[in-house]
Amino acid sequence: MTTTRTQPYAALVLRLILGAMFLAHGLTKLLVFTPAGTAGFFQSVGFPGFLAYPVIAFEITAGVLLLLGVYARWVAGLAAVQLLVASTVHFANGWSFTNANGGWEYPVFLAFTALALALLDDGAWALKRSAQA
């Protein structure tokens, strides 16, 4: 049973796993694939190559902000949009991410995880809380 006593910790768990994922993906684009390689990939799937640079910056920044709990609801809302756009690359590949070029279930799952956090709360131990509606 979810109670007001456990809800902040549920949001904390969502915030931490989403933050770790964003930080890992952003750093992989920066350090492994390189910005130029990421830009090339973006172009190969129909996105403008220059978008790789703000995406890398967003993913690293969002990851850090989510881990720290700085405006986490707002960051998660933006992340949900970014993830839904990113998932369009995988729609033609089918459901399973193990399909060639990855399916769409993983990025869509992450998008809705981000949406859940945006709708929920910043979570326990947030450093800078988002304005509550």
C-alpha positions in Angstrom: 0.0 0.0 0.0 1.4 3.4 -0.9 1.2 6.0 1.8 2.3 9.5 2.2 5.1 8.0 4.3 6.5 5.9 1.5 5.7 8.0 -1.5 8.8 10.3 -1.2 11.0 7.2 -1.3 9.3 5.8 -4.3 10.0 9.1 -6.1 13.6 9.0 -4.8 14.1 5.5 -6.3 12.7 6.7 -9.7 14.8 9.8 -9.6 18.0 7.9 -8.9 17.5 5.2 -11.5 16.5 7.7 -14.2 19.4 10.0 -13.2 21.9 7.2 -13.4 20.6 6.1 -16.8 20.7 9.6 -18.3 24.2 10.2 -16.9 25.4 6.9 -18.3 23.9 7.4 -21.7 25.2 11.0 -22.0 28.7 10.0 -20.9 28.7 7.1 -23.4 27.8 9.5 -26.2 30.6 11.9 -25.1 33.4 9.5 -24.2 32.8 6.3 -26.2 30.9 7.3 -29.4 32.3 10.9 -29.2 30.2 13.9 -30.1 31.2 13.6 -33.8 30.3 9.9 -33.9 27.0 10.7 -32.2 26.3 13.4 -34.7 27.0 11.0 -37.5 24.5 8.5 -36.0 21.9 11.2 -35.6 22.3 12.0 -39.3 22.1 8.4 -40.3 18.6 8.0 -38.6 17.2 11.3 -40.0 17.9 13.8 -37.2 20.1 16.8 -37.8 23.7 16.0 -36.7 24.1 19.2 -34.7 21.3 18.0 -32.3 23.9 15.5 -30.9 25.6 18.3 -29.0 22.6 19.6 -27.0 21.4 16.0 -26.5 24.7 15.0 -24.9 24.7 18.2 -22.7 21.1 17.6 -21.7 21.6 13.9 -20.8 24.6 14.6 -18.7 23.1 17.7 -17.0 19.7 15.9 -16.5 21.4 12.9 -15.0 23.3 15.0 -12.5 20.3 17.2 -11.6 18.1 14.1 -11.2 20.7 12.4 -9.0 20.9 15.5 -6.8 17.2 16.2 -6.8 17.5 19.7 -8.3 14.1 20.6 -10.0 13.7 16.9 -10.6 10.0 17.1 -11.7 10.8 19.7 -14.3 13.9 17.8 -15.5 11.9 14.6 -15.7 9.2 16.3 -17.7 11.7 17.5 -20.3 13.4 14.0 -20.2 10.1 12.3 -21.0 9.8 14.5 -24.2 13.4 13.8 -25.2 13.0 10.1 -24.7 9.8 9.9 -26.7 11.5 11.7 -29.6 14.5 9.4 -29.3 12.2 6.4 -29.3 11.0 7.3 -32.8 14.3 6.0 -34.2 13.3 2.5 -33.0 9.7 2.3 -34.0 10.4 0.5 -37.3 12.6 -2.1 -35.4 9.7 -3.6 -33.5 9.0 -4.1 -29.8 12.1 -5.9 -28.4 15.3 -3.9 -27.9 17.2 -7.1 -28.7 16.0 -6.7 -32.3 18.5 -5.4 -34.9 19.1 -1.6 -34.2 17.0 -1.9 -31.0 13.2 -2.0 -30.5 11.1 0.7 -29.0 10.1 -0.7 -25.7 13.1 0.5 -23.7 13.1 4.2 -24.7 9.3 4.3 -24.4 9.5 2.6 -20.9 12.1 5.2 -19.9 9.9 8.0 -21.2 7.0 6.9 -19.1 9.2 6.4 -16.1 10.3 10.0 -16.5 6.7 11.1 -16.9 5.7 9.2 -13.7 8.5 11.1 -11.8 7.3 14.4 -13.2 3.8 13.7 -12.0 4.8 12.3 -8.7 7.3 14.4 -6.7 10.9 15.3 -6.4 11.4 12.6 -3.8 13.2 12.3 -0.6 16.4 14.2 0.0 15.9 16.5 -3.0 18.3 19.5 -2.9 16.1 21.9 -4.7 12.4 21.1 -5.0 10.3 21.9 -8.0 7.4 24.3 -7.5 4.4 22.3 -6.5 1.2 22.8 -8.5 
